[in-house]
Amino acid sequence: MKKNINIFNISTSKINLLDLNRQDLRCFLISLGAKSFCAEQIMYWIYHDYCNDFKKMFNISIKIRNQLYEKSYIFAAKFIEERVSCDGTIKWITSINNQKIETVYIPEKKRSTLCISSQIGCPLQCHFCATGKEGFQRNLKVSEIIAQIWQANKMLKEKNITKNITNIVFMGMGEPLLNLKNVVSALKIILDEYGFGLSKRRVTLSTSGIVPALDKLNSMIDVSLAISLHAPNNYIRNMIMPINRKYNIDSVLKSAFKYFKSSNANRGGVTIEYVMLDGINDSNKNAQELAFLLRKIPSKINLIPWNSFVGSSFLCSDINRINIFANILRKKGFTAMIRKNRGQDIHAACGQLTSGMKNSLKKKFV
C-alpha cells in the first residue's frame, strides 16, 4: 500500500515550513515581501487542511506562492510501518536517513492520545527503559516532531477514524528537555489556534528532570508537566536512573514546584510518574517515603506497571502489590492512579519504544 506525500524539489537551502512556529513564519514571509497575516493563512492550510502544495493555497498571491516554491517546502516524513495492537493502540514508524522515529496512538472512550518522540534514542540510559538501552542518535528537528502529529492526523482521516487527537504527550523516545529549543518551538505550533490548536492542559511534557532546562522552560511555555521520578529516595534513583547523580530528587522537585507555581496548565498539580519494579521501589516503606517526599508539592501520582523488554532483568510488581502501594498513597491524601497497559503486544507501551522490535503484527507502507 503506497503512501505518497507531495514533496517539492527539496534543497538544503530551502526551509521546511514545518520547522517554523507562527512568529518564525511571519519573519520568513516578511523577508519575502508578504504581509504578516499570510502566516495565519498558510498555517491554516498546513495544519487544518493538511495541504502541502503551494499551488492550492488560492488566497495567497501568485507572487508569494512562487517565492515560497523557490525558497521553502512542506515535508512530513512518511510512515514506513504500522503496528496495530489487539487493544486498538497503533504504533507508527517513520524513517529519515534510515533513522527511525516511533509514534503511538492510544484511543480511549472519552479521548485519544498521541505519544510523540523528541529524540532518536535517548542519552539518559534509565535501566528500566528499552529506549535508553538502544543508545542515542540525535535530537529531532521541529519539523520531525510536528510531522508525527501531522501524519497521524492524516492517517486517522484515511482510516475514517472520526475521533480527533485530544491529547499529546511527549513521552515517546528521548528526553524532551535535552532538545529544549526544538521542543518549545514545536509546542508553540501544537498550542497555536492556527496550528493544531490544543489546550495547554491537554499537552504534557514528561521529563526525568534536566534542572537547568526545566528552569528555562518556566519562562518559555506553559504546558502540563510530568516528572519521571520512579523512586522515593536518591539511593534507589541513583541505581535505576543515572541522571539522578547529576540532578538529584531535591533539585528536580524544587524546579518542578517553581514551574507549577507559575503555571496555569498545572493547577491540579504536577504529575509524578512512578514505574513499579518488583523488589526495587514497591514496598510499603517506599510508598510512605514517597508520600513524605511529595507532602508539600501538589501532585497526582501515576503508577506505571513496568513493561518488559529483551535483555532486562527487572520484573513488574504484581497487581496486588501495586494496589497496596496506591492505597497507602491515597490514605495520605494523594490522587494515585494505576496506568492501564496499552500496546504491549506491539512494544508500544511505556518504556518499550525501540525500532528493532520483531515478530509483531505489522503492515508495511512501501
C-alpha positions in Angstrom: 0.0 0.0 0.0 1.6 3.2 -1.1 1.5 6.4 0.9 2.6 9.4 -1.3 3.4 12.8 0.0 3.7 15.7 -2.4 7.3 16.9 -1.9 8.7 20.0 -3.6 12.2 19.9 -5.1 13.9 19.8 -1.8 17.3 21.5 -1.5 19.3 22.1 1.7 19.0 25.8 1.1 15.2 25.6 1.3 13.2 26.0 4.5 10.8 23.3 5.6 7.8 25.4 6.8 7.0 22.7 9.4 10.2 23.9 11.2 8.6 27.4 11.8 6.2 28.4 14.5 3.9 31.4 13.8 6.4 34.0 14.9 9.2 32.5 12.8 6.9 32.0 9.8 5.9 35.7 9.9 9.6 36.8 9.9 10.2 34.5 6.9 7.2 35.7 5.0 8.0 39.4 5.6 11.5 38.7 4.2 9.7 37.5 1.0 7.7 40.8 0.9 4.5 39.2 2.2 2.2 40.7 4.8 2.5 39.2 8.3 -1.1 37.9 8.2 -0.1 35.5 5.5 1.4 33.4 8.3 -2.0 32.6 9.7 -3.4 31.8 6.2 -0.5 29.4 5.4 -0.6 27.7 8.8 -4.3 27.1 8.3 -3.6 25.4 5.0 -0.9 23.3 6.5 -2.4 22.3 9.9 -6.2 22.4 9.3 -6.4 21.4 5.6 -3.3 19.2 5.6 -2.2 20.9 2.3 1.5 20.8 1.3 1.0 22.1 -2.2 1.5 25.9 -2.5 -0.4 25.9 -5.8 -3.6 25.0 -3.9 -3.3 28.0 -1.5 -5.6 30.2 -3.6 -5.8 33.0 -1.0 -2.1 33.6 -1.2 -0.9 35.8 -4.1 0.8 34.1 -7.0 3.9 36.2 -6.5 4.3 35.0 -2.9 3.4 31.4 -3.8 6.2 31.4 -6.4 8.6 32.7 -3.8 7.5 30.1 -1.4 8.1 27.4 -4.0 11.6 28.7 -4.7 12.7 29.2 -1.1 10.7 26.7 1.0 8.8 23.4 1.0 6.4 21.5 3.3 7.5 18.0 4.1 6.4 15.5 6.7 8.4 12.3 6.8 6.2 9.4 5.8 5.3 6.3 7.8 7.1 3.2 6.7 5.3 0.8 9.0 2.2 0.5 11.1 1.7 -1.9 14.0 -1.8 -2.5 15.5 -2.3 -3.9 19.0 -5.2 -6.1 20.0 -6.3 -3.3 22.3 -6.6 -0.7 19.5 -3.3 1.0 20.1 -1.4 1.9 16.9 2.4 2.4 16.6 3.7 4.2 13.5 7.3 4.2 12.5 8.8 6.9 10.3 12.2 6.8 8.8 14.6 9.6 8.0 18.0 8.7 6.6 17.4 5.2 7.9 16.9 6.5 11.4 13.6 5.5 12.9 11.1 7.6 14.9 8.2 5.9 16.8 4.8 7.5 17.5 2.0 5.8 19.4 -1.8 6.5 19.1 -3.8 5.4 22.1 -7.6 5.5 21.6 -9.9 5.6 24.7 -13.6 6.1 25.2 -13.5 9.8 26.0 -10.2 10.8 24.5 -7.4 9.8 22.2 -3.8 10.4 23.0 -0.8 10.7 20.7 2.5 9.9 22.3 5.3 11.6 20.4 9.1 11.4 20.4 11.6 14.2 20.8 14.9 12.4 20.1 16.0 9.3 18.2 17.1 7.1 21.0 17.8 8.6 24.4 21.1 9.5 26.2 19.8 9.1 29.7 20.1 5.3 29.8 17.5 4.7 32.5 17.9 1.0 33.3 14.2 0.1 33.1 13.7 1.7 29.7 14.3 0.0 26.3 14.8 3.3 24.5 17.8 4.2 26.7 19.3 0.7 26.2 19.3 1.3 22.4 21.5 4.4 22.7 21.2 7.9 21.4 21.4 9.1 17.8 20.3 12.7 17.7 17.7 15.4 18.5 14.6 15.7 16.3 14.1 18.9 14.3 10.9 20.9 14.9 9.5 19.5 11.6 10.2 15.9 12.7 8.3 16.4 15.9 5.4 18.2 14.2 5.4 15.6 11.3 4.4 12.9 13.8 1.2 14.7 14.6 0.6 15.8 11.0 0.9 12.3 9.6 -1.1 10.7 12.5 -4.0 13.1 11.8 -3.8 12.3 8.1 -3.7 8.6 8.7 -6.7 8.7 11.0 -8.7 10.6 8.4 -7.7 8.0 5.8 -8.9 5.2 8.1 -12.2 7.1 8.6 -11.5 7.4 12.3 -13.5 10.4 13.3 -12.2 10.7 16.8 -9.7 13.6 16.8 -6.5 13.5 18.8 -7.4 15.2 22.0 -4.2 14.9 24.0 -0.5 14.9 23.1 2.2 13.6 25.4 5.9 14.0 25.0 6.5 10.5 26.4 8.0 8.8 23.4 11.6 8.3 22.6 14.0 10.7 24.2 14.3 13.4 26.9 12.4 16.5 25.7 14.4 18.9 27.8 17.6 17.9 26.1 16.1 19.2 22.9 14.6 22.3 24.6 14.7 24.8 21.7 13.0 22.5 19.1 10.5 21.1 21.6 9.4 24.5 22.7 9.0 25.7 19.1 7.0 22.5 18.3 4.8 23.1 21.4 4.0 26.6 20.1 2.7 25.1 16.9 0.7 22.5 18.8 -0.9 25.1 21.0 -1.4 27.7 18.3 -5.1 28.1 17.1 -3.7 28.2 13.6 -1.6 25.1 14.3 -3.1 22.1 15.9 -4.9 24.2 18.4 -4.7 22.0 21.5 -5.3 23.3 25.0 -2.2 23.6 27.2 -3.8 21.3 29.7 -4.1 18.6 27.1 -0.4 18.7 26.2 2.0 17.0 28.6 5.8 17.2 28.6 7.4 14.4 30.6 11.0 14.9 31.9 13.4 13.0 34.0 14.4 16.3 35.4 17.1 18.3 33.5 17.0 21.1 36.0 18.6 24.0 34.1 16.3 23.3 31.1 13.3 22.9 33.4 14.1 26.3 35.0 14.3 27.9 31.5 11.0 26.2 30.4 9.3 28.2 33.1 9.6 31.4 31.1 9.3 29.8 27.6 5.9 28.0 27.6 3.1 26.7 29.8 2.0 23.1 29.4 1.2 20.2 31.7 4.3 18.8 33.4 5.1 15.2 34.3 8.1 14.3 36.3 9.6 10.8 35.7 10.6 10.2 39.4 10.4 6.4 39.7 12.0 6.3 43.2 11.3 7.7 46.7 14.9 8.4 47.5 18.2 9.2 45.9 19.7 5.8 46.7 17.2 3.9 44.6 17.0 6.6 41.9 20.8 6.6 41.5 20.6 2.8 40.9 17.9 2.9 38.2 18.4 6.5 36.7 22.0 7.6 36.2 20.8 11.2 35.6 20.0 11.4 39.3 23.7 11.7 40.1 23.7 15.0 38.2 20.2 16.3 39.2 19.0 14.7 42.4 15.5 14.4 43.6 15.5 17.5 45.7 16.8 19.7 42.9 14.3 18.2 40.4 11.3 18.6 42.7 12.3 22.2 43.6 12.5 23.1 39.9 9.1 21.3 39.2 7.5 23.2 42.1 8.8 26.5 40.7 7.2 25.6 37.3 4.0 24.6 39.0 3.6 27.9 40.9 3.8 30.0 37.7 1.7 27.6 35.5 -2.0 27.7 34.6 -1.8 24.3 32.9 -0.8 22.5 36.1 -3.4 23.9 38.5 -4.4 20.4 39.6 -0.8 19.5 40.4 2.3 18.2 38.7 2.0 14.5 37.5 4.6 12.2 39.2 5.4 9.1 37.1 6.5 6.1 39.1 7.3 2.8 37.4 6.6 -0.2 39.6 9.6 -2.5 39.8 9.3 -5.7 41.9 11.5 -5.6 45.0 13.2 -2.4 43.9 10.8 0.6 44.7 7.5 -1.0 45.5 7.5 -1.7 49.3 5.1 -0.2 51.8 8.1 1.7 53.2 8.8 3.1 49.7 5.1 4.3 49.4 5.4 6.0 52.8 8.7 7.6 51.7 7.2 8.8 48.5 4.2 10.4 50.3 6.6 12.2 52.7 8.8 13.4 49.8 5.8 14.9 48.0 3.9 16.2 51.0 4.5 19.9 50.1 4.1 19.5 46.3 0.6 19.5 44.8 0.8 16.3 42.7 -1.0 13.4 41.3 0.9 10.1 41.2 0.8 7.9 38.1 1.8 4.3 39.0 3.1 2.5 35.9 3.3 -1.3 35.8 6.7 -1.9 34.3 6.7 -3.2 30.7 9.3 -5.9 29.9 11.8 -5.8 27.0 14.6 -8.2 25.8 17.7 -8.1 27.9 16.3 -6.6 31.1 16.4 -8.4 34.4 13.7 -6.3 36.1 10.3 -7.7 37.0 7.0 -5.8 37.2 5.4 -5.6 40.7 2.3 -7.8 40.8 -1.1 -6.1 40.7 -1.8 -6.7 44.4 1.4 -5.0 45.4 0.6 -2.1 43.1 -2.9 -1.7 44.6 -1.5 -1.8 48.2 1.1 0.8 47.2 -1.6 3.0 45.6 -3.9 2.7 48.7 -1.1 3.8 51.0 -0.7 7.0 48.9 -4.4 7.6 48.8 -4.7 7.3 52.6 -2.0 10.1 52.7 -4.3 12.3 50.6 -2.8 11.8 47.2 -4.5 11.0 43.9 -2.8 7.8 42.9 -3.7 6.3 39.5 -2.6 2.9 38.1 -1.8 3.3 34.4 -3.5 0.8 32.1 -1.0 -1.1 30.0 -1.7 -0.4 26.3 0.1 -1.7 23.2 2.3 -4.2 25.0 2.0 -6.8 22.2 3.4 -4.4 19.7 6.1 -3.0 22.0 4.3 0.4 22.1 3.9 0.6 25.9 5.7 2.9 28.2 9.5 2.2 28.2 9.3 -0.2 25.2 9.9 2.1 22.2 12.8 0.9 20.1 12.8 0.4 16.3 14.3 -3.1 16.5 11.2 -5.0 17.6 10.5 -8.3 15.8 7.5 -10.6 15.4 4.8 -8.0 15.7 1.5 -7.6 13.8 2.6 -5.1 11.2 1.7 -3.5 7.9 4.5 -2.0 5.8 3.9 1.0 3.6 6.0 0.7 0.5 
